[in-house]
Every structure is written in C-alpha cells, then in structure tokens.
C-alpha cells in the first residue's frame, strides 16, 4: 500500500500503534474493500488501486513508545501521547473519542 509507506516518519519516536485500516474514505467503508487492496502484490496494480480505493490507518491507541510499554498506563495518558506525538496525514488519522 504505497500511500502508507511513510507512516513511520510521522511519529516522534519509535512506537507501536493500535488501529485499523479503512478503505473507501468518503464512501461507505467496508472490510471487503480493505481486503481487495491487501490482495494486490504487484506494485503497478497497487498504485492503480490506490487511486480508486484509498486506504487510511486510523490509530486509536499507543501501546509502546521509545523504550516503554504503555499498556499498564491509563488509557487517557495513552490517548494524550497519541494526540501529542502523532502527526495526522492523508494516510494516518487519529480516532476521535469522547471521555467517559
């Protein structure tokens, strides 16, 4: 998925994010569209598919950052770090949430 190639450069430090891939942004998102994109192994076909079925990674949690596992930390702190240290782009967005 060429549109996701630079995601690692959008983080302040080495990290592990929890999230999901969605396809068809702006349309009805569905799992079948993501699976059809995952099936492309040919670079040319993958670039063509990128044009009509864009894929986005939606991050909703930060599990690890730098050299620290964050799973024992409160979810509110992990969400804070996610918002502070991850830069959104066309290929990476942060999940919105409501406290409580």
N, C-alpha and C positions, 0 to 999 in steps of 0.2 A: 504494500500500500504506500505508494510514493508520497502521498500527502501527509503521512505520519513519520517520515524519515527523520525529521529534525526535532522530534518531541524531547529527546534527551537534552537538548541545548536550552530548553525553556525552563529548566529547574535551577535553583540557586546552588544546590549541592546534590550529590548522588542520593536518589530516593527511590522508594517503591510506592507506587500509587495503586489504589483500588478503584476500579471504574468499569466502564463498559463501552464497547464500540456501538455506534449507531450509524445507520446509513439512510440516505434519503432525507437529509436535513431540509426542512421547509415543506416536506411532503409527509405522508404517513410513514413513520419509521417502523420497520419491521425486521425481525430476525432473519428472514429469508433473504433479504437484500444484503445483509452483512455476510451471510454465508456465501452468497453468489460472488461477492468480492474476494472472500478468502480462497475461493477455488482458482482464481487466476494465478498461475505460476509464471506465465510469460510476461516479461516487462512491458512490451508494447501493448498487449491486451489489458494489462493492469492500468496503464496510463489512459487508455481509451475509456475504461470503466470508471476511472476517477472523474472524468468529465461529466458523465451522466448519473453516477451514483456515488457522490462524495461520502467519505467515511470520516467520522469525528470520534475522538476519545473523550468521554465525559468522566472526569475524575471526581470521586465523591469522598475519598479518604486518603490520608497519607499514613502508611504503615511503618515506614522506615525512612530516616533522613540522616545523611552524613555517616555516622557510625552508631546510631542509636535506633533501637526498635521502639516504636511508639505505641504498640498495642496495649501496654499497661497504662498508658496515659488516658485522660478523659477525652471523649470524642470532641468536645468543644475545643480543646487545645489542638487536636489534630486538624480540625477544620480551620482553626486560626492559622496554623502553619501553612496549610494548603493555600489559603487565600493570600497569605503574605509572600510565599516563596514561589508560587507557580504563576507564570505569565500566560494568560489566555491567548489563543490564536485561532485561525480558521480550523486547525486540526485538533485543538485541545481546548475544551471548555470545562469550567467548574460547575458541578451540580449545585443548584440553589436549594436552600433548606430553610425551614422555619424552626427556630429554637423552641424547645419544649414540645 
